[in-house]
Amino acid sequence: MRPDVLRRVSLTLLACSSCGGVGAPEAAGTTGIAVPEETGSTLGPSGDNATTDGSDPVKWDFGGSGGCGSEWQGRLDLLVVVENTSEMAAVQSRFAQTVISLVRSLENATDVWGGPAELDVQLMVTTTERGNPACDVAEGERPADGAPLVEGCNARLAQFGDTPETCTARCPVDVVPSEPFIAFRDEATSNVVGGRPADLDGDGLAESPAAQAAACLAPVGLTGCAYPSALGAIRHALDPEAAWNQGDRPFVRPGSAIGIVVVQASPDCDVADPSVMDDSRFMAINPQTGEPETSQATCWNAGVSCQQPDEEGTYASCLPAGDAMVPTSTYSEFLVSQVGTPGCTPMFMVALSGVPGVTAHDRSAPFFPEEGGLDALLYRDVVDAPFPDGDLLPEDADEDVTAADKQFMWGIGPGCSSLDASGDRIAQPRPDPRTFEVCRGLDRPDDPRGQRCCIESACDDNHDGVVACMTGVVQLSMPLTGPPW
């Protein structure tokens, strides 16, 4: 059961029995989260934001040091990037529920002292569609390429195939903003057109128009290119030259905090050159033909380097490598130099990806995962056994799909597997070291308030950890002031 405090009240009392330990401060009578002396993070890179692809480290200097001052004035520009491939039905269904909770938490946010945070939030949704050269694009259609999604999912229902409930379960009628993004300050103030009070998630509480609009945009569809790029979508969505970041009402505003939520099942495939997808060096052997062919394994092989596997097909480590994909340092340098107020803008990221379920979270903001999750991830080949002991699903047997076929398709085994709430669909998201590295590069290991990255599991029964982490890092990013007494 999900407690109401996580979903409605504030950032300071994020208590959640289903989050594996996310909770309120233990001191009796405490109404705000005490800023910990140490975050206890194990996600930060070594040294000064070290990279693994041979590039120079990126130096981060947010508000409060280096002469930046307190640049952030309570504005939050939140980018949500959701993979739109056919594998995402179960994950998108869960995330539609999550985004309702996230909006509600931000509408009722408090500072570390328990007072109203009065956040001014802009939330934009886009997809991981980048127009990979290995994907066919119908004549007259253009890939999203970071552009905002402006239509509710009912207007795009054909994109959900035989699972329309991925949209309609949380968005029975489309509710959308009047701009390319949702803008809100509280439950009563937003730019959303229409939307009457309605309980979309069955918790007995009516969702605000902004939360309803988020639930209609978050299911982005299931017909996208099988070679997605979350990182490329981030870079293009936050590009200061993009049309939606121009004019009197840009999505990215000077001095705003920048939040990024990535929801993915496939590793990033932002190729440095179109020829990569046709390069036999990166292809896997199709067991049906005995020939090297393009598949998602091409993306994995081109962008990730793993140590030799053991006898069980498990790799000691897998890291971003090579120059066939756009280097991870390119995204980090872009975020440092071109987004918001360079070097000073608070910036944070939550990646909902193919890692094992999180079993415990820190009890202090930003409530990052302490047990399970990335720390429990095993990079491994596809296991040749029926689910749940292995990676072969019932439909695989029906279609004569073998473990070798899935290894050819993916290049790596799933980081986790889980049934959706209906018990009909199984998600098998794979890990993405490239996204993990960009996310962890936002952390500031030398700062006790420097946690900026949370990596959560797309397989968890609910995604409350996403809400806890995002709202927690927002709170820790607020300039510290004295208590209101």
N, C-alpha and C positions, 0 to 999 in steps of 0.2 A: 504494500500500500504506500502511495506517495504522499507524504505529509504536505499539508497546505502551505506551511511556511516556505518550503522550497519553491513552490509554484506561485506564491502570491505576495508574501510580505516584504522581503528585503534581501539584500546581499548579506546582511549580518547574522541572520538566523537560518542559514541554509542547512537544515537538518533533513536527512533523507535515509530512511532505513534501507532503501533499495540501491543506494549508492556505495555500499560497502564501506561505510565509515565516515562519509561526509557529515559533518555535524556542527552544531552551535558551540560557542565557547563553553568550557566546563564550569567557569566561575559563576557562582550563584548571583543572580541579579544583573549579569552582564547583558547589555543590549547591543554592543558592538563587537566586532572581531578585533582582538588585540593583534597588532602587527607583530609577527614572530621575529625574534632576533636572527633566526636562521630559517631559510625556507626548507632545507632538507632535500632540495631537488637533486635527483640523479639524472636529469635529462639534459643538463647543460653541457656544451662542448668543453673540451679541455683547453686551457690557456685562454687567449684573447679571442674567443669565438672562432676556434680553429676550424679549418675546412679540410675535406678529405679528397678534393679533386685537384690539388696542387696549386690553387689560387691563393692570393694573399688574404690574411684574416681581415674581416670587416669589423671596424670599430663602431660600437654603438654608444651614443651619449644622449640619453633622454633628459627630460626636464629635471632640474634640481642640481645639475652638475655641469662643469665645463662652460659656465656662463650662459646656459640656456635659460635658466629661470623657470618659472611655472608657465609654460606655454599653453597648457591645456585648460580650457575654461568650461569643462563639463560637456563638451560636444563629443559625440561618438559616432563615427562613420563605420558601420558594420557590414562587411562584405561576406555573403554566403555563397560558396561555390559548391554545387551539387553535381556529381557525376550522373549523366543521363543515358547510361548504357542499359542493355536488356537485363543485366544482372542485378539491377538496383531496386527492384520492386519492394522487397522486404525491408531494405535499409531506408528507402524513401518513406515508406509507410510509418516506420518508427520516428523518422526525423520530422515528419509533419506534426506529430505529437510534441516533439521536443521544442520546435520553434515557437509553439504556443507558449510553453513554459518560459522560454528565453525572453520573449517579448514581455510577458507579464512580470518577470523578475526585474527587467530593466525599467519598466514603467513604475515600479515600486522600489527602486534602488535607494539605498541609504549609504552614508559615508561611514568611516570607521567609528564615529562617535554615535551612530544610530540616528542621525538627523537625515532629512530628505536630501538625496543627492541631486535631484532636479536635472537629470540628464536630458540633453537634447540629442535624440538619436535619429540617424538616417540608416535604413537597412535596405541593401540592394541584393537581389538574387541573380546569379548567372549560372551557366552550366560549364562543364569541362570540355565542351565542343570547341575544337580549334581548327577543324578542317584538315586533319592528317592526310597526307598524300595517298595513303593506302585505303582511304574511305571514299566511296562515291558520294557526290553531292548532287542532288537533283537540280535540273536546270531551273534557274530563277531563285534557288535557295542559297542562303549564305550561312556559314557556321556562326554560332554566337560570338566566339572570339572575345569573350569578356563583356559583351553587351548586356545590359539589364534585361531581365525577363519582365514583361509588362502585362501579359495576359494571364488570367487565372487558369488553373489546370482544367476546368470544365471546358473552356474554349479550346483546349488542346487535347481533348480526351482521346482522340485517335492515337496519340503518342504513347498511350498506356496499354495498347493491344488488348489482351484478354484479361487484364487486371485493372479495370477502371476504378476499383475500390482504392487503389493506391492514391488516387486523387479524392474521390467522393467521400471516403470515410471521415475525413477532417474538413472537407470543403464541399458541402452539398450544393452550395450556390456560390458562384464567383463573387468575391469582394476584392477590390483592387485599389491601389492608391491613384491619385490624380497626376502623379509624376513618375519618373522611371524608378523610384525607390519609395519605400514607406518612411514617412517622417512622423515622429511622435515624441511627446514630452511626458505624458501620463496616460491613464486609461481614457481620459475624456478629450484629449487634444491630439489630433492626427490629421494627415492629408488624405485619409481613406474615404472614398466615395461610397455611400451606402453602408450597409452592415448594421443590422440590429442586434441587440444583445442576444447571444446564443451560446449554449454550452456544447462545444464541439468535441470535447474530450471526455465527457461523462463524469466529471468530478463534482458536479453540482454548482459550478461557478460559471457565470457568463463571461465569454471572451470579449475583449475590447475590439473595436473595428481594426486596429492595427494588428492584433494577434490573429484575427480572422483572415486578414489579407496575407499575412505571413504563411498561414496554413494553406492558402490557395496558390502561393508562388513556390513554396518549398518542394512540392512534388513536380519536378521539372520534366518528367517524361522518360521513356525507356527506349527511344529509337535513335539515340545518338551514335556517333562513331565509336567503334569498339577499341579505338586507340586514343583515349582521352588525355588531356593535359590540365590538371588542376593548377600547376605552377604557371603555365603560360596564361591561363585564364586570369589568375591573380594579377599578373603583370599588366595585362591589357585592360582589365577592369579598373585598376588604380592609376593607369597612365594619365598624367595631367593633361595630355593633349586630346584625350578621348572626348567625344561630343558631350557625354553625360557628366564630365568633370569641368565643363566650361560654362560661361554665362553667369547670370545672377543667382541661379540655384544649382550649383554643382553638387555632385554626390560627395566627392572628397573636398572638404573645406579646410582652409588654412587654420592651423592650430588645433584641429580636431584629433582626438585619439583615433587610431585605426585598429579595428578588430577584424579578424579573418576567421571564418569557420569553413573548413574543407570537409566535405562528405564524399568518400570515395570507396570503391571496391577494387580498382585497378591501379597499378603503378603508373606514374607520370610518363607520358610519351611525347614530350616536346622536343622533336628532332631538330638538330642543328642544321641539317640539310635534307631535302626530300629524298635524296638517294639512299639514305640510311634504311628506309623500309624495304628497299630492293637489294640490299647488300647481303649476300649469302653468308658473310662472316658472322652475322648476327641472327640468322634464321635458325630455327630448330628443324629437325627431321620429322616430317609427317609420317607417322607409322603406317598410314594407309597407302602411301605412295612410295615411301623410301627416299623421298627427295626433300631438300631444304625448301621451306616455304615460309611466307610471311604470316605471322600470327602475333598475339600479344607477347609471346616469348621474345620476339624481335625487340620490342621495347625494353624488356627486362635485360636481355643480353647486351644491348647497346648502351644502357645507362647504369648498370650495376655490375660490380665485380665481387665475387664470392670466393672464399677459400675452398679448397677441395672438400667434398663431402665425406662424412664417415660412412661406415658400412650400412647405416640406417638411412642414408641420404640426407643427413642433417649437416648444415654448414655452420662453422664456428662464428662467422660474421659475413655480412654482405653490406657493401658501402657504395655510394655513388662514385662513378669512375669514368674515365675516358672523355672524348670530345665528340662522340657521335650524337649525344643529347646536349641541349643547352646546359652549360655548367650551372650547378646550384649557386655558385657565387654570383652569377648574373642576376638572379632574383634578389639575393641579399643586398647586393650593391644598389640595385634599383630601389628597394625599399628604403635604404639608408639615404640615398642621394636625391630621390625625386618625389617621394610621397610626403604629403603634409609639410611640416616645418623640418627641413633636413637636419638630422642629428638630434632633434629635440622632441619630436612627436612621440607620445606613448604609442606603442604598437605591440599587438599580441595576437596569438593564433591558437585555435583549437583544431586539431586534426582528428576526425572521426574515420578510422581506417582499419585495415586488416591486421589487428593485433589481438591477442587473447583478452578475454573479459577482465575488467579491472575489479579486483576483490576488496580493495581498501583505498580510501583517499585520505590525505592529510586533513586534520580537523581545523586547520587555520587557513585563511585565504592565502593563496588562490585554490585551495582544495585539490591540488594536483594528485594524480595517481601515485600511490605508495606501494601497492602490491598488485601483481598481475600486469596486464597491459604490455607496454613495450619491454619492461624488464623480464617478462615471461615469454617473450616472442622467440620461437625457434624458426630460423630459416631452413626450410626443408623441401624435398621433392614431394610430389603428389603421392599419397599413401594408397596402395592398391588393396583397399578393403571397403566394405559398405559403411556408409555413415550410420552411427556416430564414431565407430572405431577407425574409419578411414575417410577418404574423400569422395567415394563413389556414391552418388545419390540414386534414389529409386528411378528417376527419369533417365539416368545414365544407362542403367541396365535395360530399360525399355528401348533405348535408342542404340544399344550396343556400343556405348562410349566406354573406353577402357582408361585405366590410369595413364597409360602411355599417350593416349589421345589428349588427356587434360594437361599432361606435362608439356606436350607440344603446343597446346593452345596458350598456356600461361607462362611457362618457363620456371615457375616456382609454385610450391604448394600454398594453399590458403593459410593466412595467419590465424584464422578461426572459422568456425562454421556454426550456424544457429538457425533454428526454426523461427518463423515469424509468429505473431500472436494467433493467427488462424491455424497454425500447424500444417499449412499446405505448402509453404515456400521456404526454401533453405538458402540463406545467404552464405557465400564463400569468398569474402573479400581477401585479397592478397596484400601483403605489406608493401610499403613504398618508402625505401630508404631516402629517396630524393626529397620527398615532402617532409619526412622526419628531420632531415638535416636543415632545411630552410626554417622549419618551425623552431628547432632547438637553437638555431643561430640567433633567435631573438632574445634568448635568456641572457641575463647579466650575472654570471656566477659570483662576481665580487660585490654584489649588492644584496643585502638581506631582503629587499623588496623587489628583487630582480627577476622573479619567475614570470616569463612571458609566453611559455609554450605548454600546452597540455595535449597529450596524445591519448585519445580514448578509443574504445573498441566499437566498431560498427556492428559487432555481434551481440553486444549487451542487450538484455531484454528491454531495457529502456536506456535513454541517453541522458539521464539526469546529470551525469558527470560533466557533460558539455555545458549545461546551464550553470552548474556550480563553478567550473573553471573559468568560463567567460565572465560571469559576474564577479567572481573573486579577483581576477586580474584587473578588471575595470576599477574595482574599489582600491586595490593596492596602487594603481596608477594615479589616483587623485592626489594632488598636492596636499601634503600634511599640514594641517592648521591646528590651532589649539582647540581644546574642548569648549562646548558652548556654555561654559559657566565660569 
